[in-house]
Amino acid sequence: MTLLNLQSIAPHARANERRHRSNINSIVRARTVVRHRQAKTLPKKKF
């Protein structure tokens, strides 16, 4: 969905697109950090 939205953006909004992409990357990074934090706090499962 985001890829289609980025493709439909006008060429003059390239800077906004770049900023939007960096925001998405930061959000994904924050999510992974939270996931790792939760994995540390949760008891390890023995397989």
C-alpha positions as CSV (number, residue, x, y, z in Angstrom):
1,M,0.0,0.0,0.0
2,T,2.8,2.4,0.9
3,L,4.7,1.5,-2.3
4,L,1.7,2.4,-4.4
5,N,1.2,5.7,-2.6
6,L,4.9,6.6,-3.0
7,Q,4.6,5.8,-6.8
8,S,1.5,8.0,-7.1
9,I,3.3,11.0,-5.5
10,A,4.1,13.8,-7.9
11,P,7.7,14.3,-8.9
12,H,8.0,17.7,-7.2
13,A,7.3,15.9,-3.8
14,R,10.5,13.9,-4.0
15,A,11.9,15.6,-0.8
16,N,8.7,14.9,1.1
17,E,8.9,11.3,-0.1
18,R,12.4,11.0,1.2
19,R,11.4,12.5,4.5
20,H,8.5,10.1,4.7
21,R,10.7,7.1,4.0
22,S,13.1,8.1,6.7
23,N,10.2,8.5,9.1
24,I,9.0,5.0,8.2
25,N,12.5,3.6,8.7
26,S,12.7,5.3,12.2
27,I,9.3,3.8,13.1
28,V,10.3,0.3,12.0
29,R,13.6,0.7,13.9
30,A,11.7,1.7,17.1
31,R,9.3,-1.2,16.6
32,T,12.2,-3.7,16.4
33,V,13.8,-2.1,19.5
34,V,10.6,-2.6,21.4
35,R,10.3,-6.2,20.2
36,H,13.9,-6.9,21.3
37,R,13.2,-5.3,24.6
38,Q,10.1,-7.5,25.1
39,A,12.1,-10.6,24.1
40,K,14.6,-9.7,26.8
41,T,12.0,-9.2,29.5
42,L,10.0,-12.4,28.5
43,P,11.2,-15.7,29.9
44,K,13.1,-17.7,27.3
45,K,11.2,-20.7,26.0
46,K,12.9,-24.0,26.0
47,F,12.4,-25.9,22.7
